[in-house]
Amino acid sequence: MKFIDLLRLTLGSASSHRLRSGLTALGIAVGIAAVILLTSIGEGIHQFVLAEFTQFGTNVISVSPGKTTTRGASVGIFGSDRPLTLEDAVALRRVPQVIYSDPALQGNAEVSANGRNRRVIVYGVGPDFPSALNIRVAAGRFLPHDDLNNARAFVALGSKVKQELFGDSSPLGSRIEVAGRRYRVTGVMGSKGQVLGVDLDDSVYIPAGRALELFNREGLMEIHVVHSPGAEVSRVVDGIRKVLLARHGKEDFTITPQQQMLDVLSSVLGILTFAVGALGGISLLVGGVGILTIMTISVTERTSEIGLLRALGARRSQVLSLFLGEAVLLSGLGGLLGLALGIGVAQSLRFGFEALPVRTPWSFVLLAEAVALTIGLAAGVAPASRAARLDPVEALRAE
C-alpha cells in the first residue's frame, strides 16, 4: 500500500464521520485553548513583574537593617543592634566599583500649598536618588548635595502632586508644607506611574536626614547601592559586608543584590506559569480520552474493512499507521483550532482589559501544537495496535 493510499484512507475515514470527528477534535481544541489562554496570562504577569523590578536597573544592591534568619524573612530594625545610618550610606560610597550609595526611608504625610492639601507618600532620600534608580527630573533639579545630617529644607514633587497643588503653573521656588513644616520646591519628577501598586507620581522627596526627624526614626529603611555594570557582584557584596561589619561589629544587616532577587522571582513566576498551564492540561487529558474512545469504536466498526485490507496484502505496520494517522489528524486539527481560539481570546483580553498583562510567546504556540499531536499519537496507539493484530480471516467474518 502506497503512502498516498494511506493518506486518502485516513482523510476519508475522518470526513465520513464529520460530526464525530469534529466533536473529537473539539475536545483537544478546548484543552489547547485553555492551556494557551492560561499560560499567556501567566507569562504576561511574569514579564510584567520582572519589568517593574528591572526598570530601576539590574546593578542595584539593597542593604536593609536586620539579618535574615533560617526561620523566615528579615526581622528588620527589631533584629538589629545598630540601625542603618546616614553615615553608613556615606561609608559605602568608598567600596570599590560602587557608583552611588543612596539612603532611603518613607512614610505618609499631608502636603499643602495654595490653599490645597493632599496626603501623599513622603520619601526621604539622598541627592543621588534619581541617578541611582533611573528616575527622570522633568523640571528644575533634584535635591542638592548638602550634608546629609544638615540638609536644607528642599523638596522635589511627583508629577501628580505638582498638578494637584499648582495646576499648570510652575512650582519651582515656591514653598509648600510637608507635615506642617515648610520646604522650598527645587524640582518636579518625570511621570513614572505605578510600580507594583505604588504611585510614584503621587509622592514627594525630601532629604533623608529631615525625613528621619519628621518620622521620628532612628535609622534608615534601606540603602540603595549602585555598582558599575561590569563589576563582579560577589566582590561588591563582600566589600559592602566588610565596611558594615567594621562599623556595626556584627552582621545585623541584609544584603540583597537585585539580580539575585530577580532570579528568585523569575523562578517563582516560572513555576506559577507552569502550574497554571498544568491546570489547563487537564482539559487536554480529557481530549486524549475522547480520542482513545472514538478510535476504539472506529476499530470495532471497521473490523471487516481491516480484514479486507489485510487480505489484499496490507501489512500490520500499514494498518497500524492508518489508525495512528487518523488519531494524529484529529488531534492536529483540534490543536490548530485550539490555538486560534486561545490566541484570539488572549488578544481580546489584552485589548479589552489594558491593565491585564497578556503575552503569548511563539514557543508556547509550537509546544502546545506538539503536545496536541503527542496526545493524539499516544491515545491512538492502543486502538491501532488492536487493529493491526486482528486475524484477517476472523476480521472478514465480522459483520
Secondary structure, 3 states (H helix, E strand, C coil): CCHHHHHHHHHHHHHHCHHHHHHHHHHHHHHHHHHHHHHHHHHHHHHHHHHHHHCCCCCEEEEEECCCCCCCCCCHHHHCCCCCCHHHHHHHCCCCCEEEEEEEEEEEEEEEECCEEEEEEEEEECCCHHHHCCCCEEEECCCCCCCHHHCCCEEEECHHHHHHHHCCCCCCCCEEEECCEEEEEEEEECCCCEECCEECCCEEEEEHHHHHHHCCCCCCCEEEEEECCCCCHHHHHHHHHHHHHHHHCCCCEEEEEHHHHHHHHHHHHHHHHHHHHHHHHHHHHHHHHHHHHHHHHHHHHCHHHHHHHHHCCCCHHHHHHHHHHHHHHHHHHHHHHHHHHHHHHHHHHHHHCCCCCCCCCHHHHHHHHHHHHHHHHHHHHHHHHHHHHCCHHHHHHCC
